[in-house]
Amino acid sequence: MPFDRIEARGVSKAYGRERALSPTDLRLDAGEAVALVGPNGAGKSTLLGILGTLIQPSSGEVRFGGARAGARERGAIGVIAHDALCYGDLSARENLAFFARVYAVGDGRRRGDELLDRVGLAAAAERPARTYSRGMLQRLAIARALLHRPRLLLLDEPFTGLDRDGSAMLRELLAAERARGAILFVVSHDLEPLPGLVDRALVLRRGRLVHDHRAPDAVDGYRALLAEAV
């Protein structure tokens, strides 16, 4: 499903009397990478869930390329979350074959093997995922998220469990996704990988978007933004 932008218009979320996200406007364009940072409880997961169509906003709407977002847009979204979202009793190759069928990836076997090689799991492709280390599971989660060539990548702590080589691999893959025109939306407490990876930095504080500007070019710049958001 091609689209050139995603727009959140006045989206908010309340759980009873507790407001998790105040009305927020946001636009993300094709080929753009945006970081979302803020203290715990700021509303980052809520905004991520709304953009991913998994949380229904209390007000406002999300539009993909001008069309109101709904369940049909989920096939255009790739997610890296805290959980690898893979099946432990299946091998890495079997996991990707399963998700290729879910997303109707026509070249699923070739695409899966290509990604297993790219993320460094080709030699362990037949091992059950439950035997993987945390870093290997993260590599498999990356391959799963990219399998169907999504238009929007929602990355929630994507560098978790990765060593230096794994982090470099992920940055390279994300650069290729941007070049393809995918939108990257990155939530991270790990600030080290962000400089040079994203164009814009958003800061949430108590459910309010308090900063939306060009991304800092050094980690200290992110630390300063977070200090202001506490």
C-alpha positions, 0 to 999 in steps of 0.5 A, a space after each residue: 500500500 503506497 503512501 507518501 505521508 502519515 498525519 496525526 491530527 489532534 490525536 489524544 488518549 485518555 484512560 478514564 480520568 487519566 490522560 496518557 496523550 494530549 491532543 497532538 498533531 504530527 506529520 511524517 513523510 516518506 523517507 523520513 526518520 524521526 526519534 521520539 524520546 521522553 521520560 517514562 510515562 510520557 506517552 511514547 508507547 501510546 503515541 506509537 500504538 496510535 500510529 500503528 493502529 493498535 490503539 484507538 485515539 480518544 479524539 482525532 485521527 491518523 491518516 495514511 496518504 490522505 486516507 483514514 487509518 484502520 486495520 487495512 493499513 497494518 499490512 504496510 507497517 513493520 514493528 520491532 517491539 520489546 518482544 521479538 514476536 516470533 514463535 520459539 518452537 519454529 526455526 528462524 526460517 520457519 518463522 519468516 516463512 510463516 510471516 511471509 504467508 501472513 503478509 502475502 509476500 510473493 517471494 517469501 522464501 527468497 526474501 526470508 533467506 536474504 534477510 537471514 543472511 543480512 542480519 547474520 543468522 544464515 548459519 543458525 536458520 534451522 535452529 528453534 528460535 527458543 535456543 537463540 540468545 537475546 541478541 539473536 532474537 533481536 536480529 530475527 525480529 529485525 528480519 521479521 519486521 522488514 520481511 514485507 517491505 513495510 511503508 512505516 517502521 515502528 521501532 521500539 528500542 530496536 537496539 536492545 540486545 545488539 552488540 556493536 556489530 549488530 547495531 552497525 548492521 541495523 543502522 545499515 538496514 535502516 538506511 536502506 529502508 529510508 532510501 526505499 522510501 519507508 518512514 522510520 519512527 524510533 522510540 529509544 532510551 538508548 541515545 547513542 545510536 540516534 545521532 546520524 540516524 534520524 532527521 527530527 527529534 520529538 520530545 514528549 512530556 506528560 503526554 504533551 509534545 514539547 519539542 519537534 525540531 531537527 535532530 541533535 548531531 550528538 548524544 549530549 544534545 539529546 540529553 539536554 532535550 531530555 533534561 528539559 522534559 523532566 
